[in-house]
């Protein structure tokens, strides 16, 4: 939000520098993010003075040039070569001296230098109107009145306005400060707290009166919930033309382009008092009637920007007896606005429902100065005052007469808030006792009325324009920001409480796993929760009816909430591969979102993506080995093992995004699905290399981890015994089957089963493969003998032969 310092000084008389004012506004919660200089004439006409042309002779080498001598009131007269057809001796003219910087229409700067033009020296420039930025005329030099004093700075002559503009980062709760008046009100409170007594000057509207009642326009507010207050008045006999310079300067200072005097006044009052206004051409209000209502869904309406829009059934519209004229509080229509032919207007000032305006603005992708204020909640009690203020300005600048009574439809007055403030609560929250008189002074300076005073607290009435101050804590925040956060002493004692948090808290387990993966060379990614609905076509398991759709998507690519972390992760993989980063290991903690008709749900997931080589190219790793299914499986196993989850079943995954993969589960609880992503999916993201993906159900992981009991045991006293089998088995047999049979065969002494070699190829029958499997045995009570181990190995061999058809090689 831009705030002009000169404009603020119309409400509050202060001689503080802009820099000190910036600091005070920031302390008050209106953070000044920048301070810019504004000049009504770019460059401020610095270096341009009034000169008198003493002589004017024809240039000897150019028919269209004249050689002049000009007195600028100091030193010797200057010789200046001039090409203007109207230059003549005896004229008073603006002269840009050597070193002066002038600006083009596009803002480009150029500096006046001493030079020669066709052999004649030139020590300055006699300027035209457009060259100084005072107008658009370039027919000749600007000739000043004869009585103009030579040597006068042109900045004084043309009353160049110099201003400083605050760029304020306004927080959404500070709707009361969305104007110069609101900012001045806060500034007054801040200055009074510093012992500087200033008065807030409110423009008078006592001169407002009705000349006649010749143009009455009836108003019917049909949707009173959406328009709690609606005011209007007609003004006739006005003339639409360019605004006076002072008004144009005010608007230009805050970045607005002047349009015409009527529209400029409505914009001026909006930024002056914070009340949006709208002017309708009264001749276009058919039936001399205004209706405030909603229209059927699908109704066509063309706004001021020339775009035809389809209205929603909840969009509040300002209509005449035939058709809509304006989207209430958001944007005007193309057919009802003020033009150069307008001679009478219906001037609207209203308070519209903030939620309704915001929904309408978002639906149509509109963000205007009016909607910005209505959405946050303006002062409902300033509506009529602002209307009178604007009407008086229109009469002053555009002429005309007030030709109707003010219509003010306000059936249910929005009441001020009543809050009880405890002095003890103030001290408790702030951590420092503030004098009671100081508290009362601060509240009064903020227009908060003190109704009652007791030893323990205050009874307060909060004005309706402070819609963010409804609780005792809100009032204390107001006191503190004016009192000054910097004035609260820092205690030399630090008090802290220790919270009793479970080690299985989500964030703790995330940190454990995240740190482990990072230490193993994985990189964490954070993808957008919004995604493209078209990705659903890549998997039959994701249903369009389960999409959580955005009502106002920024684009088609961000139209729905994601049902899977897969596609946003592949976007990151593709992005990196396209930048020649081929060896990737990514992980992401994120949520998926699902619409199940009667309810919407979200689930926490952990995703892993790995592709390319296991390590970067190096002399010590030659040749490089590619990541594969088992590399991903090892990483998954290490995560589960770190969380104490080591007893789970392996089954073939049913997830259709994988060409092959596994699912790890405990009973009905699915822990993770992982495998190789189908090539048709990776090709969709322009990825040509294999990508391995794991999808953890993190909510289930947390619950399973909570159920796990971690036992600590001493290092075994007795040695382990390892024996190996080389098994010839069918290709369809999995290692999990071998491991399962082994565990069933020997439940006490068998501690570990490991697959350390796989062979398929020559010297083996068709359809067969060879597994080299190791078995580790341990007895906690005694040293194992060969006889005991041989007996177990025989049992294992018999069971493998019987159940798997295995043979020893």
Secondary structure, 3 states (H helix, E strand, C coil): CEEEHHHHCCCCCCCCCHHHHHHHHHHCCCEEEEEEEEECCCCCCCCEEEEEEEEEEECCCCCCCEEEEEECCCCCCEEEEECCCCCCCCCEEEEECCCCEEECCCCCEEECCCEEECCEEECCEECEHHHHCCCCCCCCECEECCCCCCCCEHHHHCCCCEEEEEEEECCCCCHHHCCHHHHHHHHHHHHHHCCCCCCCCCCCCCCCCCCCCCCCCEEEECCCCCCCEEEEEEEECCCCCCCCHHHHHHHHHCCCCCCCHHHHHHHHHHHHHCCCEEEEEHHHCHHHEEEEEECCCCCEEEECCCCEEECCCCCEEEECCCCEEEECCCEEECCCCCCCCCCEEEEEEEECCHHHHHHHHHHCCCCCHHHHHHHHCCCCCCHHHHHHHHHHHHHHHHCCEECCCCEEECCCCCCCEEEEEEHHHHHHHHCCCCCHHHHHHHHHHCCCEEEEECCCEEEEEECCCCCCCCCHHHHHHHHHHHHCHHHCCCCCCCCCCCCCCCCCCHHHHHHHHHHHHHHCCCEECCCCCEECHHHHHHCCCCCHHHCCECCCCCCHHHCEECCCCHHHHHHHHHHHHCCCCCCEEEEEEEEEEEECCCCEEEEEEEEEEEECECCCCECCECCCCECCHHHHHHHHHHHHHHCCCCCCEEEECCCCCEEEEEEEEECCEEEEEEEEECHHHHHHCCCCCCEEEEEEEHHHHHHHHHHCCCCCCCCCCCCCEEEEEEEEEECCCCHHHHHHHHHHHCCCCEEEEEEEEEECCCCCCCCEEEEEEEEEECCCCCCCCHHHHHHHHHHHHHHHHHHHCCEEC
